[in-house]
Amino acid sequence: MILVLCGTQKQDFSRMIKEVEKLSTFEKIIVQAGHTIYQSKTMEIFDFVTKDELTRLYKQSDMVITHAGAGSMVQGIKEKRKMIVFPRRSKYGEHVNDHQVELATKFADLDYLEIYKEGDNIEELYNKVKDINFQEWNLKSNVVNLISEFIES
């Protein structure tokens, strides 16, 4: 099962959901759409769930495709999930700036996840990520420690 996370931002993020829907022929997809309104006949979509339910969904998933929110990425890394990160972009009105691109790049540089970049073929990226063994959570990483401390505070 693929867990898809749009985060809690009020800006629409249907660009990611539309792209991920192409994978619904391969696996069951559950989408936490947040404030994004999207209709699908092939994916299970909900707005928000409790923290406990979200943790359960992470554990049940084989892969997580998420916006580049720090909390979503850190939880995926801690749960040892294969992850594709789809940063929200300011040029599409999905966020106020491109800090998600910067944050996702740092995590990718640490070999925790793969980033979806404009022009990528989502099916090829999905197949590539299925075969990758990413780094496990490393508390010695200064970047990860700083982000983790910030999220938990």
C-alpha positions in Angstrom: 0.0 0.0 0.0 1.2 3.5 -0.8 0.4 6.2 1.8 0.2 9.7 0.3 0.5 12.8 2.5 -0.4 16.3 1.4 0.2 17.9 4.8 -1.9 20.5 6.6 -1.2 23.6 4.4 -4.3 25.3 3.1 -2.9 25.6 -0.4 -4.1 23.1 -3.0 -1.8 20.2 -3.8 -3.8 18.3 -6.3 -0.7 18.4 -8.6 0.9 15.7 -6.5 -2.3 13.6 -6.1 -3.0 13.7 -9.8 0.5 12.4 -10.5 0.4 9.7 -7.8 -3.0 8.5 -9.1 -1.1 7.0 -12.1 0.3 4.4 -9.7 -3.2 3.1 -8.7 -2.9 0.2 -11.2 0.2 -1.0 -9.2 -0.9 -0.8 -5.6 -3.7 0.4 -3.2 -3.3 4.1 -2.5 -4.5 5.9 0.6 -4.3 9.7 0.5 -4.4 12.1 3.4 -5.4 15.1 1.3 -5.7 17.7 4.1 -7.3 20.8 2.6 -6.9 19.6 -1.0 -10.2 18.6 -2.6 -9.7 15.7 -5.1 -12.0 13.0 -6.4 -10.8 9.6 -7.4 -12.4 6.3 -8.3 -9.1 4.4 -7.7 -7.7 5.9 -4.5 -9.1 6.1 -0.9 -9.0 9.8 0.1 -9.5 11.4 3.5 -9.0 14.8 4.9 -7.3 14.3 8.2 -6.9 11.5 10.7 -5.7 11.2 14.3 -1.9 10.9 15.1 -2.5 7.3 16.1 -4.3 6.4 12.9 -1.6 8.1 10.8 1.1 6.1 12.7 -0.9 2.9 11.9 -1.0 3.9 8.2 2.7 4.5 8.1 3.4 1.0 9.6 1.0 -0.6 7.1 2.4 1.1 4.0 5.1 -0.2 1.7 5.9 3.2 0.5 5.2 6.8 1.4 4.8 9.6 -1.1 4.7 12.9 0.7 5.0 16.6 0.5 8.3 17.7 1.9 7.0 18.6 5.4 9.7 18.0 8.0 7.3 15.9 10.3 6.1 13.7 7.4 9.6 13.0 6.2 11.1 12.3 9.7 8.3 9.9 10.6 8.7 8.1 7.3 12.5 7.8 7.9 12.0 6.6 11.5 9.4 4.0 10.3 12.0 2.8 7.7 9.6 3.4 4.8 10.7 3.8 1.2 9.9 7.4 0.4 9.3 9.6 -2.5 9.1 13.3 -1.6 7.2 15.7 -3.8 8.0 19.2 -2.6 5.3 21.9 -2.7 6.4 24.7 -5.0 5.7 28.4 -4.7 5.4 28.9 -8.5 2.2 26.7 -8.4 0.8 28.5 -5.3 1.4 25.4 -3.2 3.5 27.2 -0.6 4.8 30.7 0.1 8.4 29.8 -0.8 10.5 26.8 -1.9 11.9 25.7 1.5 10.4 22.3 0.9 12.7 21.8 -2.1 15.7 22.7 0.1 14.7 20.5 3.0 13.9 17.5 0.8 17.3 17.9 -1.0 19.1 17.8 2.4 17.3 14.5 3.3 18.0 13.1 -0.2 21.7 14.0 0.2 21.7 12.0 3.4 20.3 9.0 1.4 17.0 8.8 3.4 14.6 9.3 0.4 14.2 10.1 -3.3 12.8 13.4 -4.6 10.2 13.7 -7.4 11.5 16.5 -9.7 9.5 18.2 -12.4 9.5 16.1 -15.5 10.1 12.8 -13.6 8.1 9.8 -14.7 6.3 8.8 -11.5 6.1 5.1 -12.5 9.8 4.9 -13.2 10.6 6.6 -9.9 8.2 4.3 -8.1 9.9 1.2 -9.6 13.4 2.7 -8.8 12.5 3.4 -5.1 11.1 -0.1 -4.6 14.6 -1.4 -5.1 16.5 1.1 -3.0 17.7 0.4 0.5 17.8 3.9 2.0 19.9 4.8 5.1 18.3 4.1 8.4 17.6 6.9 10.9 20.9 8.2 12.1 20.8 10.3 15.3 24.4 11.3 14.7 23.4 13.5 11.7 23.3 17.1 12.8 20.7 18.1 10.2 18.3 15.3 11.3 18.9 16.0 15.0 18.1 19.7 14.5 15.0 19.0 12.6 13.9 16.3 15.0 14.4 18.5 18.0 12.4 21.3 16.3 9.5 19.0 15.4 9.3 17.5 18.9 9.4 20.9 20.7 
